[in-house]
Amino acid sequence: MLELERASKHYESPGGAITAVDDVSMSVGEGELVAIFGPSGSGKTTLLLLAAGLLRADAGSVRFQARDLAALPKREVLSYRRTELGFVFQSFNLVAGLTAEENAAMPLLLRGVHHREARERALAALGAVGLGHRSSHTPAKLSGGEQQRVAIARALVGEPKLILADEPTGNLDSETGDAVLDLLSALPRERGAATVLVTHDARVARYADRVLGMRDGKLTEADLEPQLAISE
């Protein structure tokens, strides 16, 4: 579903070039949840942005269903992000003035789906994450866990083939985070979507089918045990 082959991304800084992603190769299959585990600043978010087509690799390739994102016209990359991709942010990224239903429907409306159909599908997505009864509430009237569940509903409403989640429990307590992870691991699998989750938390990484470590822009073997031992 998703393939990175020797992908690299560099940033310019006053002190010189910084390599955020360094010669990374990985693949994620349909229905698979892969966690990228590593400390802040290790390149995890940049890797997600490459997978989302929001950044272009300086070297190597990023392919979705065998299509090289760098070779696609801008309109096709935009279509990929709107129709094939769902993104879950740590900070929820909900629109403050919109209800849960309206936030969840937004990806469909941007694709030109009729308002009535978008509303029906948004309500169904909110129901799937246990928030059907909160559909008329704005983010200010929702808890952090509820806001993240709205964000998951928004990511899933268009039935994407790829889900990218950037520290999706970083702003939640452990109990609420576990509930969100149950949703984020179960629902995409039920729908056959490939999922990539990045985290610095070993407890979160344990939800994945496969865990890859990341440090200094490179993929490494993931060692969860030291952090798990401390947390326990």
URUR-V468969 format. One record per residue. N is the residue number from 1. RES is the residue in one letter. PHI is phi as a letter, one per 30 degrees, with the letter a starting at -180 (NA if undefined). D_CENTER is the distance of its C-alpha to the mean C-alpha in Angstrom with 2 decimals. Layout:
BEGIN
n	res	phi	d_center
N	RES	PHI	D_CENTER
N	RES	PHI	D_CENTER
END
This chain:
BEGIN
n	res	phi	d_center
1	M	NA	14.61
2	L	b	12.98
3	E	b	15.50
4	L	c	15.98
5	E	b	19.70
6	R	h	21.17
7	A	d	18.70
8	S	b	19.64
9	K	b	18.92
10	H	c	21.54
11	Y	b	22.06
12	E	d	25.54
13	S	b	26.76
14	P	e	30.30
15	G	d	30.72
16	G	j	29.73
17	A	d	26.79
18	I	c	23.81
19	T	c	21.90
20	A	d	18.24
21	V	b	17.33
22	D	b	20.48
23	D	h	21.31
24	V	c	18.18
25	S	b	18.43
26	M	a	16.13
27	S	b	15.29
28	V	b	13.15
29	G	c	15.11
30	E	e	14.97
31	G	i	14.22
32	E	c	13.26
33	L	c	10.80
34	V	c	10.91
35	A	c	10.49
36	I	c	11.22
37	F	c	13.71
38	G	l	15.71
39	P	d	17.23
40	S	e	16.34
41	G	i	17.30
42	S	d	16.82
43	G	j	14.64
44	K	d	11.21
45	T	d	9.61
46	T	d	11.98
47	L	e	10.93
48	L	d	7.36
49	L	d	9.49
50	L	d	11.86
51	A	d	9.71
52	A	d	8.87
53	G	i	12.61
54	L	d	12.69
55	L	b	14.77
56	R	c	17.37
57	A	d	18.36
58	D	d	21.90
59	A	a	22.79
60	G	i	21.73
61	S	b	19.47
62	V	b	15.96
63	R	b	16.47
64	F	c	14.79
65	Q	h	17.37
66	A	i	19.89
67	R	c	19.59
68	D	d	19.51
69	L	d	17.30
70	A	d	19.88
71	A	c	22.66
72	L	d	21.42
73	P	d	23.00
74	K	e	21.01
75	R	d	21.34
76	E	d	19.83
77	V	d	16.78
78	L	d	16.47
79	S	d	17.06
80	Y	e	14.35
81	R	d	11.74
82	R	d	13.54
83	T	c	14.37
84	E	c	12.32
85	L	b	8.70
86	G	b	6.53
87	F	b	4.09
88	V	c	4.31
89	F	c	6.53
90	Q	d	9.04
91	S	c	11.83
92	F	i	10.97
93	N	h	12.22
94	L	d	14.52
95	V	d	17.76
96	A	e	20.52
97	G	d	23.24
98	L	c	21.59
99	T	d	21.70
100	A	e	18.92
101	E	d	20.07
102	E	d	20.08
103	N	d	16.60
104	A	d	15.31
105	A	d	17.63
106	M	e	16.70
107	P	e	14.61
108	L	d	17.62
109	L	d	20.16
110	L	d	18.82
111	R	d	19.33
112	G	i	22.84
113	V	d	22.72
114	H	e	25.78
115	H	e	25.41
116	R	d	26.91
117	E	d	24.63
118	A	e	21.51
119	R	d	22.88
120	E	d	23.64
121	R	d	20.23
122	A	d	18.60
123	L	d	21.12
124	A	d	20.44
125	A	d	16.66
126	L	d	17.71
127	G	d	20.31
128	A	d	17.97
129	V	c	16.24
130	G	i	19.77
131	L	b	20.02
132	G	e	22.41
133	H	d	25.08
134	R	c	23.18
135	S	d	22.31
136	S	c	24.87
137	H	c	23.79
138	T	d	22.33
139	P	e	19.74
140	A	d	22.78
141	K	c	24.13
142	L	c	21.11
143	S	d	20.35
144	G	e	17.23
145	G	d	16.20
146	E	d	17.09
147	Q	d	15.15
148	Q	d	11.88
149	R	d	13.00
150	V	d	13.70
151	A	d	10.22
152	I	d	9.15
153	A	e	12.26
154	R	d	11.46
155	A	d	8.25
156	L	c	10.63
157	V	d	13.84
158	G	d	14.14
159	E	h	13.74
160	P	d	11.29
161	K	c	11.77
162	L	b	8.38
163	I	c	5.03
164	L	c	2.11
165	A	b	2.16
166	D	c	5.15
167	E	h	8.25
168	P	d	7.70
169	T	c	11.44
170	G	d	12.87
171	N	c	14.95
172	L	b	16.09
173	D	d	19.14
174	S	d	19.04
175	E	d	20.29
176	T	d	17.89
177	G	d	14.96
178	D	d	16.33
179	A	d	16.55
180	V	d	12.94
181	L	d	12.04
182	D	e	14.71
183	L	d	13.13
184	L	d	9.60
185	S	d	11.50
186	A	d	14.29
187	L	d	13.34
188	P	d	11.15
189	R	d	13.90
190	E	e	16.54
191	R	c	15.42
192	G	i	15.15
193	A	d	11.58
194	A	d	10.28
195	T	b	7.21
196	V	b	6.23
197	L	c	5.91
198	V	c	7.83
199	T	a	10.68
200	H	c	14.34
201	D	c	15.44
202	A	d	17.19
203	R	d	17.29
204	V	d	13.55
205	A	d	13.62
206	R	d	16.43
207	Y	d	14.40
208	A	d	13.27
209	D	d	15.62
210	R	b	15.70
211	V	b	15.18
212	L	c	15.57
213	G	d	16.88
214	M	b	16.48
215	R	a	19.26
216	D	h	20.73
217	G	i	18.42
218	K	c	19.45
219	L	d	18.11
220	T	b	20.48
221	E	d	21.37
222	A	d	19.49
223	D	c	22.03
224	L	d	20.82
225	E	d	24.39
226	P	e	25.59
227	Q	d	22.91
228	L	d	23.26
229	A	d	27.02
230	I	d	26.87
231	S	d	24.75
232	E	d	27.15
END
